[in-house]
């Protein structure tokens, strides 16, 4: 890929027509991600769900409404972020994406990181943490990674939190998610 001519629009076009794994066979819409091309904060989830597959946009279901509510409470507009996922197509019955499916999409996520150039990346959930955190395979639990910004280059840090769906469903995960999202927004310069 000619990096000088690559763009988020080109990545999105490639994602929408991608045949790289079995998930392309059952999708309605691939979900490349959405948001500001120069977002200082990139939110990364696991994979699209039913609402996302129907619309082609990330975080449109109950977890998306929960995320939007937390962002509103923090005074941060969703339009100032870029939101994507490790996998760009919905796995059947929302199962966890398989290793080969994650590998098939990895190049798209890497290109998005390069093109957007966010200061902060928030991996939301175990799948995103395993995909992005350099030491994730050595750690036994997602909670071990929370609150520890990890350099992803000279001007970028990775933070890890729970997935919004888990924070919405399980009260014990709600406040930690809110705190992590607030910290990520603050590090990204989106909050005073």
N, C-alpha and C positions, 0 to 999 in steps of 0.2 A: 504494500500500500504506500503510495506517495504521500508522506505525512504533510507536505506543504499544501496538498489539495484535499486532504481529508476534512470532513466536517461532521457535526452532529447530525445534519440532515442526511448525509451519505450513510452514516452508521444506522440511522433509523430506517432508511430505505433497504439496506442490506438485511437488517433484522426482520423486517416485515416479509421479506421473501426468502428467508433462511430455510434451507432444507437439511442442515447439518446433523440433526438428531431425530429420534422417533417422536419427539414432542410436536414437531411441525405437522405431523399427520393428523393430530386431533385438535389443534388450536382453531379458534375462530379468528382471533387477531393476535399477532405477536405484540409485545409491549416493550418498545425500546427504552422508554423513560420519557420524562417530561420536565421542563423547567427552564431556568435561566441558563443561557450558554456560558455565562461568566460567573456562575454561582460560587460563592465562597464556601458553601456547604453542600456536600453530596450525601444524600441518604440512600443507603443500599439495603434492600430487603432480600427475601429468598426467591420468590417467583410469583407470577401473577396468579390470582384466584379467579373465580367465576366472573365477577363484575369487571375485572380488569381484562379478561379474555373477551368479554362482550364489547367493551368500549375501546380497547387498545391503549388505555391510559393507566398509569400506576396508582395504586392505593385509592380505589373508587368504592370499595365495599365498607363494611362496618369498621375494619381496622383503619381505613383511610379517613373515615369520619372522626374516629377517635384521634388520629394523628392531627387532623385539621383543627380539632378542638384544643389540643395541647399547644399547637403552634399559635392559635389565636390567643390563648391565655398568656403566652409568652410575648405577644405583640409582634410576631414574625409572620410575614405574608408568605404563603406557600410559593408564590411566584418568584420569590427571591432565591429559592433553592433549586436543585436538580434532584429528582427522585427517580431511581431505577432499581433494578434487582439483579441478582447474580444470574438467574435464568430469565429469559425473555419470553418464554412460552409456558402456559399452564400445564403442570403435570396432572395426569388423571387423578381425580378425587383428591386433589391438592396434596398428594404425597410429596415427600422430600425429594428434590431432584437427585437423580443418580449421578455418580462420579463422571461418567462419560457425557451426560447431559450438561453438567456444570462445565466440563472442559470444552464442550462445543461452543458455549457462550462466552467463555473467558476473554477471548480476543475483543469482543464487543465492549465488555466492561473496561478492559485495559485502555482501549481507544477513547472511551468516554472520559476516563480519568485524565488522560493526556490532553484531550481537547478542552475540557472544562477547566482544568487546573485548579480545583478547589483547595482552599487552605486546610479544610477539615473534611474528613470522610467519617460518617457514622454508620458502622455496620450494625444493622438491626436484626438480631437473631443469630442463632448458631451457624446456619448455612452461610450467611454473609461474613461472619467472623472467621470461619474456617477458610473462606475464599480469599480474604483480604489480610488477615493478621499473620505476620511473618512467624510468630511462635505459637500459633493457635493449636497445632497438632501436639504440642508438648504439654498443653494445659488441659486439665480434666473437665472443667466446667466453665460455661460462659461467664458466670459471676466472677471468676478469677481474673477476667480481662477488663471488667467494668472499671471506669474511672482512671484508667491508666493510658493517657495519650502516648501513642507509639509513633515515632518518626517514620514517614513513608517517603523519605527524600528530604532535601534541604529546606523546603518550604511547605511541607504537608504533614499533617498528623492524622492518625487513625484513632477513632474511639469506638468502643463496643458497647452495645446495650441490648436489652431485650427487644423482641419484635413487638410492634404495636398491638398485634392481635393477642399476644400473651399478656401484655400490660393491661389491655382492655378486659380480658377474661379473669385474670388472677390478681386480686387486690394487692398481694405482697409484691408484685412486679410493677405496679402502677407508678408509685412514687419514685422508685429508682429510674424508671424510663423517663419520667418527667425531668428529673435531675440531670440525667445524661443528655437529653435533648437540649435542655437549657445550657448546660456546659458547652456542648458542641456549638450552639448558636452564638454563645458569648465568645468562644475561641475564634469563630469565623467572622466576628465583628458585626453580627446581626442584632446584637442587643447591647444596650448601654451598660 
